Amino acid sequence: MIDFDISFVFQMVNFLVLVLLLNAFLYKPIRKQLADRSALISGAKEKSAAVDKEVQEKLASYEARMREIRAGAADERGALKKEAQLQEAAILEKARLESGEKLAGIKARVAKEAEEARRLLKASAESLSADICEKVLGRSL
């Protein structure tokens, strides 16, 4: 059986003093360091979350702005394309009119030259026929 004598009391007192000393000089500073570290980590996590949220907001804003710019560029490109098509149609119509006028001028000139050639050929045919008749008949007409 266990005897409870004075040495047991000294051991209990010694143990309690040791626990108090360890608590004061070891456990409390370690717990304080761990609490400080935990607070620092949670602060860093909160700051990281705030920065991440800010980055996400800026990214969303950037993407929205890019969509607006792309839409504006598409609208402007469409307007420029329509304007270019109108200019192309105007240039083609002008070229068509000019070519029509030139063609009419060429046709008129060809008709004039053909009429002049007919007149010259008619005059030349009359003189040639008179020459041929003179030669065939052997006398002048």
C-alpha positions in Angstrom: 0.0 0.0 0.0 1.0 3.6 -0.5 2.3 5.6 2.5 1.4 9.3 2.6 4.2 11.0 4.5 5.9 14.4 4.4 7.8 13.6 1.2 4.6 13.3 -0.6 3.6 16.8 0.4 7.0 18.1 -0.7 6.6 16.4 -4.0 3.1 17.9 -4.5 4.4 21.4 -3.6 7.4 20.9 -5.8 5.1 19.8 -8.7 2.8 22.8 -8.2 5.7 25.2 -8.1 7.0 23.5 -11.3 3.6 23.9 -13.0 3.4 27.5 -12.0 6.9 28.3 -13.2 6.4 26.4 -16.5 3.1 28.2 -17.0 4.7 31.6 -16.3 7.9 31.1 -18.3 7.0 28.6 -21.0 3.3 28.0 -21.7 2.1 31.7 -21.5 4.8 33.0 -23.9 4.3 30.1 -26.3 0.5 30.7 -26.2 1.1 34.4 -26.7 3.4 33.8 -29.7 0.8 31.3 -31.2 -2.0 33.8 -30.7 0.1 36.6 -32.2 1.0 34.4 -35.1 -2.7 33.4 -35.6 -3.7 37.0 -35.5 -1.1 37.9 -38.1 -2.1 35.0 -40.3 -5.8 35.9 -40.1 -4.9 39.6 -40.8 -2.9 38.5 -43.8 -5.8 36.3 -45.0 -8.3 39.2 -44.6 -5.9 41.5 -46.5 -5.4 38.9 -49.2 -9.2 38.4 -49.5 -9.7 42.2 -49.7 -7.0 42.5 -52.4 -8.4 39.5 -54.3 -11.9 41.1 -54.1 -10.5 44.3 -55.4 -8.6 42.5 -58.2 -11.8 40.7 -59.2 -13.8 44.0 -59.2 -11.1 45.6 -61.4 -11.0 42.6 -63.7 -14.8 42.7 -64.0 -14.6 46.4 -64.7 -11.9 45.9 -67.3 -13.8 43.1 -69.0 -17.0 45.3 -69.1 -15.0 48.1 -70.5 -13.4 45.8 -73.1 -16.9 44.6 -74.1 -18.0 48.2 -74.5 -15.0 49.1 -76.6 -15.4 46.0 -78.8 -19.1 46.8 -79.3 -18.2 50.4 -80.1 -15.5 49.2 -82.5 -18.0 46.8 -84.2 -20.5 49.6 -84.6 -17.8 51.9 -86.0 -16.6 49.2 -88.3 -20.1 48.6 -89.5 -20.6 52.4 -90.1 -17.3 52.7 -91.9 -18.2 49.6 -94.0 -21.6 51.1 -94.9 -19.9 54.4 -95.8 -17.4 52.6 -97.9 -20.1 50.7 -99.7 -22.0 54.0 -100.4 -18.8 55.6 -101.7 -18.1 52.5 -103.8 -21.7 52.7 -105.2 -21.2 56.4 -105.9 -17.9 55.8 -107.7 -19.3 53.0 -109.7 -22.4 55.0 -110.7 -20.1 57.9 -111.7 -17.9 55.6 -113.7 -21.0 54.1 -115.3 -22.3 57.5 -116.3 -18.9 58.6 -117.6 -18.5 55.4 -119.6 -22.0 55.8 -120.9 -21.2 59.4 -122.0 -17.9 58.3 -123.6 -19.7 55.4 -125.3 -22.4 57.8 -126.6 -19.6 60.2 -127.8 -17.8 57.3 -129.5 -21.0 56.1 -131.1 -21.8 59.6 -132.4 -18.2 60.0 -133.7 -18.4 56.5 -135.4 -21.8 57.4 -136.9 -20.4 60.7 -138.1 -17.3 59.1 -139.6 -19.5 56.4 -141.2 -21.7 59.0 -142.7 -18.7 60.9 -144.0 -17.2 57.6 -145.3 -20.6 56.9 -147.1 -20.6 60.4 -148.6 -17.0 60.0 -149.7 -17.7 56.5 -151.1 -20.8 57.7 -152.8 -18.9 60.6 -154.5 -16.0 58.3 -155.3 -18.4 55.6 -156.6 -20.1 58.1 -158.9 -16.7 59.3 -160.3 -15.5 55.7 -160.5 -18.6 54.6 -162.3 -18.3 57.5 -164.7 -14.7 56.5 -165.4 -15.6 52.9 -166.0 -18.5 53.9 -168.3 -16.1 56.1 -170.3 -13.6 53.3 -170.6 -16.3 50.7 -171.6 -18.0 53.0 -174.0 -14.8 54.6 -175.1 -16.2 58.1 -175.1 -16.8 60.7 -172.4 -20.2 61.1 -170.8 
